[in-house]
Amino acid sequence: MLATPLVEKLKLFYPNATIDFLVRKGNESLLENHPLLRNVIVFDKKNGKYKNLVSLIRTIRQHKYDYVINAQRFFASGLMTVMSGAKQTIGFDKNPLSAFFSKKVPHHISANAIGDHEVKRNLSLIAHLTDDALIRPKLYPSKADFEKVKTSGPYICIAPASVWFTKQYPKERWIDFINVVPKDYTIYLMGAKSDIPLCDEIHSLLTTHYSQIINLAGQLSFLESAALMKNASMNYVNDSAPLHFASAVNAPVTAVFCSTVPAFGFGPLSDQSFIVETKMELTCRPCGLHGKKECPLGHFHCSIIESNDLLATLHKSEGSPL
């Protein structure tokens, strides 16, 4: 999702350009209905990775691209870039094969306040072809996607899960927050199939009786999820993929950062964006770029964020007094 601004900007500057997008298998549905792309090419890494890699390189070479732009920093994507046969190859200097690119661009991640957003870092790959203006990620849910999630009355979405434990606001705290949400909001719990147990547990432990709680984990596609988030009064997410769904449809979003920090460059970009973090001064935070399976110190103090801090962003979004 954070590479989609490359497509938007290239089409803005070169409206007649033909653009293809290569993704890892499992992510291709994100780009359904994308009006600016000719093809979405899928790399299956799980079933015959090296055989598929060779086949992909052959496919890429057959297209005879003018430019291959690599927003990844891994060997496989570097090899595809180098072997592409493109007239120009562009990628980050952190890619292990960057020495063989036509142009390599610095990629810096910082934990301090001056760190660039990952979108800006990605756009730096084509700054010499376009400009240095920031463009938001963009997804294109279809009319059918919006119809699938059509609802009435005000609602909020909560995506409580994350792949990494220390990126995930604890379920007990999600429950505390949901129990103080005003009664006129419907609450949708969202996530992948793997998140069903967590969402089921949150739902079963709730004590509130006046808000309608609907568990949609595992029931929506990526674009259906984005469509639901688009019209929510607020979306509550961790530092994880649903945060970027919100940015890609300009949906109101509150991002909860536990062990990671917004300065890494993966914060929300919607017009109505809020970030909530612990108010504790912690020398151990951030403990890593991607989060960890458990708190290295065992206390997980970075997850101590009050429910009222989350609720305040809903009031701000709705223009209500706190």
C-alpha positions in Angstrom: 0.0 0.0 0.0 2.8 2.4 0.8 4.1 1.9 -2.7 0.9 2.9 -4.4 1.8 6.6 -4.4 4.5 5.7 -7.0 1.8 4.7 -9.4 -0.3 7.8 -8.7 2.6 10.2 -9.2 4.0 8.5 -12.3 0.6 8.6 -14.0 0.2 12.3 -13.0 3.5 13.2 -14.7 3.3 10.6 -17.5 -0.4 10.0 -18.2 0.4 7.7 -21.2 2.7 5.5 -19.3 1.9 1.8 -19.0 2.5 0.6 -15.4 2.5 -2.9 -14.0 2.8 -3.7 -10.3 4.5 -6.8 -8.8 3.3 -8.0 -5.4 3.8 -11.0 -3.2 1.0 -13.6 -3.4 -1.8 -12.8 -0.9 -1.6 -9.0 -1.5 -2.9 -8.9 -5.1 -6.5 -8.3 -4.1 -5.5 -4.9 -2.7 -5.0 -3.7 -6.3 -8.3 -5.0 -7.8 -10.1 -2.3 -9.7 -7.0 -0.1 -9.8 -7.6 2.1 -12.8 -4.0 3.2 -13.3 -2.5 -0.3 -13.7 -2.3 -2.6 -16.7 -1.2 -5.8 -14.9 -0.7 -7.0 -11.4 2.1 -9.6 -11.4 2.1 -12.1 -8.5 5.2 -13.6 -6.9 4.3 -16.9 -5.1 7.1 -17.2 -2.5 5.6 -20.2 -0.6 5.1 -22.7 -3.3 8.2 -23.3 -5.4 9.8 -19.9 -4.6 12.9 -20.3 -6.7 11.1 -21.8 -9.7 8.6 -19.0 -9.6 11.4 -16.4 -9.2 13.1 -17.7 -12.4 9.7 -17.7 -14.2 9.0 -14.1 -13.0 12.3 -12.9 -14.2 11.6 -14.4 -17.6 8.2 -12.6 -17.7 9.7 -9.3 -16.7 12.3 -9.5 -19.4 9.6 -10.2 -22.0 7.9 -6.9 -21.2 11.1 -4.9 -22.0 10.3 -2.2 -19.5 11.9 1.2 -19.7 12.0 1.4 -15.9 11.9 -1.1 -13.1 11.5 0.6 -9.8 12.1 -1.5 -6.7 10.6 -0.3 -3.4 11.8 -3.4 -1.6 15.1 -4.0 0.2 15.4 -7.8 -0.2 17.6 -10.0 -2.3 14.8 -11.6 -4.4 13.4 -8.2 -5.6 17.0 -7.0 -6.2 17.7 -10.0 -8.4 14.5 -9.4 -10.4 15.5 -5.8 -10.8 19.0 -6.6 -12.0 17.9 -9.3 -14.3 14.9 -7.4 -15.7 16.6 -6.1 -18.8 15.0 -2.7 -18.2 16.7 0.4 -19.6 16.8 1.9 -16.1 16.7 0.2 -12.8 16.1 2.1 -9.6 16.1 1.0 -6.0 17.2 1.7 -2.4 20.9 1.5 -1.4 19.9 -1.0 1.3 19.1 -3.6 -1.2 21.9 -6.2 -1.3 22.1 -5.9 -5.1 21.9 -2.1 -5.3 25.4 -1.8 -6.7 24.1 -3.2 -9.9 21.1 -0.7 -10.2 21.2 2.2 -12.6 20.3 4.5 -9.7 20.3 3.8 -6.0 18.6 6.0 -3.5 19.4 6.4 0.2 16.9 4.8 2.6 17.1 6.1 6.2 14.8 5.1 9.1 15.1 7.2 12.3 13.6 6.9 15.7 13.6 10.7 16.2 11.1 13.4 15.2 12.8 14.2 11.9 12.3 10.8 10.3 10.6 10.8 6.9 7.4 8.8 6.3 7.9 5.6 4.3 5.7 7.0 1.6 8.1 9.9 1.2 11.1 7.5 1.1 9.4 5.5 -1.6 8.6 8.6 -3.6 12.3 9.5 -3.5 12.8 6.7 -5.9 11.1 8.7 -8.7 11.8 12.3 -7.5 14.2 12.8 -10.4 11.5 11.8 -12.8 8.7 13.8 -11.1 9.0 16.0 -8.0 9.3 15.7 -4.3 5.7 16.4 -3.3 4.0 13.9 -1.0 1.1 11.9 -2.4 -1.1 9.7 -0.1 -1.5 5.9 -0.7 -4.6 5.1 -2.6 -6.8 2.0 -2.9 -9.9 1.7 -5.1 -12.8 -0.2 -3.4 -15.5 -0.9 -6.0 -19.2 0.0 -5.8 -19.8 -3.7 -4.9 -17.3 -3.4 -2.0 -19.2 -0.4 -0.6 -22.6 -2.2 -1.0 -21.3 -5.2 0.8 -20.5 -3.1 3.9 -23.4 -0.7 3.7 -24.7 0.3 7.1 -26.9 2.9 8.8 -26.1 5.1 11.8 -22.8 6.1 13.2 -20.2 3.4 13.7 -16.5 2.9 14.5 -14.1 0.2 13.4 -11.6 -1.5 15.6 -8.8 -3.7 14.3 -7.3 -5.0 17.5 -4.7 -7.4 16.2 -1.1 -7.2 15.0 1.4 -9.8 13.8 3.7 -8.6 16.6 2.7 -8.8 20.2 4.5 -5.6 21.2 2.7 -3.7 18.5 -0.7 -4.8 19.7 -2.7 -2.8 22.2 -3.7 -5.5 24.8 -7.2 -7.0 24.5 -8.0 -6.0 28.1 -7.4 -2.4 27.2 -9.5 -2.7 24.0 -12.3 -4.0 26.2 -11.9 -1.1 28.6 -12.2 1.3 25.7 -15.2 -0.4 24.0 -17.0 -0.3 27.4 -16.9 3.5 27.4 -17.8 4.1 23.8 -21.1 6.2 23.6 -24.1 4.0 23.2 -25.2 5.4 19.8 -22.2 3.9 18.0 -22.2 0.5 16.4 -18.8 -1.1 16.8 -17.2 -3.4 14.1 -14.3 -5.6 15.1 -12.1 -6.3 12.1 -9.2 -8.5 11.1 -8.0 -11.5 9.1 -9.1 -15.1 9.7 -6.2 -15.5 12.0 -7.6 -12.7 14.2 -11.0 -14.4 14.7 -10.0 -15.9 18.2 -8.8 -12.5 19.5 -11.9 -10.7 18.2 -14.2 -13.5 19.6 -12.5 -13.2 23.0 -12.9 -9.5 23.1 -16.5 -9.8 22.1 -17.2 -12.4 24.8 -15.6 -10.4 27.6 -17.4 -7.1 26.9 -19.7 -5.9 29.7 -21.4 -3.1 27.8 -25.0 -3.9 26.9 -26.0 -0.7 25.0 -23.7 -0.7 21.9 -24.1 -3.1 19.1 -20.9 -5.1 18.7 -20.4 -7.0 15.4 -17.4 -9.2 14.8 -16.4 -9.1 11.1 -12.9 -10.7 11.5 -12.2 -13.1 8.6 -15.4 -12.0 6.7 -14.2 -9.1 4.6 -11.7 -8.7 1.8 -9.0 -6.1 1.9 -11.0 -3.7 -0.2 -14.3 -4.4 1.6 -12.4 -3.6 4.9 -11.2 -0.3 3.4 -14.7 0.5 2.2 -16.1 0.0 5.7 -13.4 2.1 7.2 -14.0 4.9 4.7 -17.3 5.9 6.2 -16.6 5.2 9.8 -16.8 8.0 12.4 -13.4 6.7 13.6 -11.1 3.7 13.0 -8.9 2.4 15.8 -5.9 0.5 14.7 -2.4 -0.6 15.9 0.8 0.2 14.0 -0.2 -2.4 11.4 -1.8 -2.8 7.9 -5.3 -1.5 8.8 -3.6 1.9 9.6 -2.6 2.1 6.0 -6.0 1.0 4.7 -7.3 4.1 6.4 -4.7 6.3 4.8 -5.4 4.8 1.4 -9.1 5.8 1.5 -8.6 9.0 3.6 -10.6 7.6 6.5 -10.5 9.0 10.0 -8.0 7.0 12.0 -6.6 6.8 15.5 -3.3 4.8 15.5 -2.2 3.2 18.8 1.6 3.0 19.0 3.0 0.7 21.7 6.6 -0.5 21.3 7.2 1.3 18.0 7.1 5.0 17.3 5.7 7.2 14.6 9.1 8.6 13.8 9.9 5.4 12.1 7.8 6.7 9.2 4.7 4.4 9.3 2.1 6.7 10.8 -1.3 7.7 9.5 -1.7 10.1 6.6 -5.5 10.7 6.5 -6.8 14.3 6.9 -8.2 13.2 10.3 -5.3 11.4 11.9 -4.6 10.9 15.5 -1.8 9.1 17.3 -2.0 7.9 20.9 1.0 6.7 22.8 1.9 6.0 26.4 2.6 9.1 28.5 5.3 7.3 30.4 8.9 8.2 29.8 10.5 4.9 28.8 14.1 4.5 27.9 13.4 1.1 26.4 11.0 2.5 23.7 11.3 1.8 20.9 12.7 -1.6 21.4 12.8 -2.4 17.7 11.6 -1.4 14.3 9.0 -4.1 13.7 7.9 -5.1 17.2 8.6 -8.3 19.1 6.9 -11.5 20.1 7.1 -10.4 23.8 8.3 -7.4 25.8 12.1 -7.8 26.3 11.8 -6.5 29.8 8.6 -8.3 30.7 6.5 -5.2 31.8 5.0 -4.0 28.5 4.7 -0.5 29.9 4.5 1.0 26.5 1.0 -0.3 26.2 -0.3 1.7 29.1 -2.6 4.1 27.4 -5.9 5.3 29.0 -9.3 4.6 27.3 -10.1 8.3 27.6 -7.1 9.1 25.3 -8.7 6.9 22.6 -12.2 8.3 23.3 -11.0 11.8 23.0 -10.1 11.3 19.3 -13.6 10.2 18.5 -15.0 13.4 20.1 -12.4 15.5 18.2 -13.4 13.9 14.9 -17.1 14.5 15.5 -16.5 18.0 16.7 -18.0 17.2 20.1 -16.9 18.7 23.4 -14.5 16.4 25.4 
